[in-house]
Amino acid sequence: MSKFGVMVMGPAGAGKSTFCASLITHLQLNRRSAFYVNLDPAAESFEHPPDLDIKDLISLEDVMEEMSLGPNGGLVYCLEFLLENLDFLTESLDSLTEEYLIIFDMPGQIELYTHVPIIPTLVKYLTQPGALDIRLCAAYLLEGTFVVDRSKFFAGSLTAMSAMMMLEVPHLNILSKMDLVNSQMRKKDIKKFLTPDTSLLEDDPVDIARRKAGENIDDSQSGDPQDKDAMMSGASFRRLNVAVATLIENFSMVNYLKLDNTDEDSVQAILSYIDDCIQYHEAQEPRELAEEEYEDEE
C-alpha cells in the first residue's frame, strides 16, 4: 500500500517550517490527516509539534560538543547518523495509511542536496517499492524577496535545479513570503520571475541605475580583489550571472509557484500541485489561482 509525502526543503530562512505549519493547519481544516516529521536537528520551535523528531534520535548540540564540529559539520553528521539508523523512520511510518500526507521538514544546508549524497540516499530509501514505498514530492522553497536582487535569485534557482537533478523525484519550486514582495514590486514584474530567463538581467534596476549615473558596467578591467563591492558590481560578476541565467534558461527546468502563507487560497493551490505530483487523487487537476490583472503602474 502506497503512502504519500512531501519533502519541504530550501535554504535557511526560506520559510520551510512556516509553510509546513500552514500546510498542516489547512489539512486539518479540510479533515485530512497529516504526519509531521522534523528532520532538521537545528530546529528549535514549532507551531505544530512534530509527530516524529530527529532530535529524539540525535542531538546537534551533543554532536558539536563531542565531535568538535561546527553547525554545518554537525548537521551533516546528524543526517549521516540517521542513514545508519533508518529503523527510526520505518518504525513510525510503516503503519501509516494512505489517508495521511507525510510532511518532511528538512534542514536548510544546501550542501546536503547538492554536494553530498545524503538526502538523495534518504529519498531512494523512502520511495523504494516493497519497503515504505512513499510517493514523494519535493517542494523547494526560495525566499520571494530574492527577486529584488537578481544575482541572489539566479543563484537560488541554480541550487533548486541542482536539487531537482540530484533527488530525481517530482519537484515543485516555490517562491515563498510573497506577502513581503507584493508591496515592493509590480504584479507584472513579479510574473516574469515565475519562468526565469536572461531577460531578467537586462532590466536589472541596479544596472539601470548605474547606467543612468554614467557608470560603464561592461568595463572589463579587473578591480581590486580585496574590494568586495567592486568585485560584486564588476563586469566579471555580471558575466557570471549571465552564464548562470543562460544555463537555467537552456535547461528550461526551473519554474516557480507563488506562496503566501497568509492566504488560504495560496496554500490550497500549492497543496493541489503536491497532490497532483504524488497522484493523491488520480482525477484531480492542480488548482489555479484566479488570473490577476497586470497593469502598468506609473
ChimeraX attribute file (.defattr): number of C-alpha atoms within 10 A of each C-alpha:
attribute: neighborCount
match mode: 1-to-1
recipient: residues
	/A:1	12
	/A:2	15
	/A:3	23
	/A:4	24
	/A:5	25
	/A:6	25
	/A:7	21
	/A:8	22
	/A:9	26
	/A:10	28
	/A:11	20
	/A:12	15
	/A:13	12
	/A:14	21
	/A:15	22
	/A:16	26
	/A:17	23
	/A:18	18
	/A:19	21
	/A:20	24
	/A:21	20
	/A:22	21
	/A:23	20
	/A:24	22
	/A:25	18
	/A:26	18
	/A:27	18
	/A:28	12
	/A:29	10
	/A:30	9
	/A:31	9
	/A:32	13
	/A:33	16
	/A:34	19
	/A:35	18
	/A:36	22
	/A:37	22
	/A:38	23
	/A:39	20
	/A:40	21
	/A:41	22
	/A:42	18
	/A:43	17
	/A:44	7
	/A:45	8
	/A:46	12
	/A:47	12
	/A:48	14
	/A:49	12
	/A:50	16
	/A:51	13
	/A:52	18
	/A:53	20
	/A:54	21
	/A:55	17
	/A:56	9
	/A:57	13
	/A:58	16
	/A:59	15
	/A:60	24
	/A:61	17
	/A:62	12
	/A:63	18
	/A:64	18
	/A:65	11
	/A:66	9
	/A:67	12
	/A:68	11
	/A:69	17
	/A:70	13
	/A:71	15
	/A:72	17
	/A:73	14
	/A:74	22
	/A:75	24
	/A:76	20
	/A:77	19
	/A:78	23
	/A:79	21
	/A:80	15
	/A:81	13
	/A:82	19
	/A:83	17
	/A:84	10
	/A:85	12
	/A:86	13
	/A:87	12
	/A:88	16
	/A:89	17
	/A:90	14
	/A:91	10
	/A:92	13
	/A:93	18
	/A:94	15
	/A:95	10
	/A:96	17
	/A:97	13
	/A:98	16
	/A:99	12
	/A:100	16
	/A:101	24
	/A:102	24
	/A:103	24
	/A:104	26
	/A:105	25
	/A:106	22
	/A:107	24
	/A:108	22
	/A:109	17
	/A:110	19
	/A:111	16
	/A:112	19
	/A:113	23
	/A:114	20
	/A:115	11
	/A:116	13
	/A:117	14
	/A:118	18
	/A:119	20
	/A:120	19
	/A:121	13
	/A:122	17
	/A:123	18
	/A:124	16
	/A:125	17
	/A:126	21
	/A:127	19
	/A:128	13
	/A:129	13
	/A:130	9
	/A:131	13
	/A:132	20
	/A:133	17
	/A:134	26
	/A:135	23
	/A:136	26
	/A:137	26
	/A:138	25
	/A:139	23
	/A:140	25
	/A:141	28
	/A:142	28
	/A:143	24
	/A:144	24
	/A:145	20
	/A:146	17
	/A:147	21
	/A:148	16
	/A:149	12
	/A:150	19
	/A:151	21
	/A:152	15
	/A:153	20
	/A:154	25
	/A:155	16
	/A:156	19
	/A:157	23
	/A:158	17
	/A:159	19
	/A:160	29
	/A:161	21
	/A:162	15
	/A:163	25
	/A:164	22
	/A:165	15
	/A:166	17
	/A:167	20
	/A:168	13
	/A:169	19
	/A:170	16
	/A:171	24
	/A:172	22
	/A:173	23
	/A:174	24
	/A:175	24
	/A:176	26
	/A:177	22
	/A:178	18
	/A:179	16
	/A:180	13
	/A:181	20
	/A:182	14
	/A:183	9
	/A:184	12
	/A:185	14
	/A:186	14
	/A:187	17
	/A:188	14
	/A:189	14
	/A:190	18
	/A:191	15
	/A:192	13
	/A:193	20
	/A:194	16
	/A:195	15
	/A:196	22
	/A:197	21
	/A:198	18
	/A:199	13
	/A:200	18
	/A:201	18
	/A:202	11
	/A:203	11
	/A:204	14
	/A:205	14
	/A:206	13
	/A:207	17
	/A:208	13
	/A:209	11
	/A:210	13
	/A:211	13
	/A:212	9
	/A:213	9
	/A:214	8
	/A:215	12
	/A:216	13
	/A:217	15
	/A:218	12
	/A:219	10
	/A:220	11
	/A:221	9
	/A:222	11
	/A:223	15
	/A:224	10
	/A:225	9
	/A:226	8
	/A:227	9
	/A:228	11
	/A:229	11
	/A:230	14
	/A:231	16
	/A:232	12
	/A:233	15
	/A:234	19
	/A:235	19
	/A:236	18
	/A:237	14
	/A:238	18
	/A:239	13
	/A:240	12
	/A:241	20
	/A:242	20
	/A:243	13
	/A:244	19
	/A:245	24
	/A:246	17
	/A:247	14
	/A:248	21
	/A:249	16
	/A:250	11
	/A:251	9
	/A:252	13
	/A:253	17
	/A:254	20
	/A:255	16
	/A:256	20
	/A:257	18
	/A:258	24
	/A:259	24
	/A:260	21
	/A:261	21
	/A:262	13
	/A:263	11
	/A:264	14
	/A:265	17
	/A:266	18
	/A:267	20
	/A:268	21
	/A:269	18
	/A:270	23
	/A:271	18
	/A:272	18
	/A:273	21
	/A:274	23
	/A:275	21
	/A:276	19
	/A:277	22
	/A:278	20
	/A:279	16
	/A:280	19
	/A:281	11
	/A:282	10
	/A:283	7
	/A:284	12
	/A:285	13
	/A:286	15
	/A:287	15
	/A:288	13
	/A:289	12
	/A:290	7
	/A:291	6
	/A:292	9
	/A:293	8
	/A:294	12
	/A:295	10
	/A:296	9
	/A:297	8
	/A:298	3
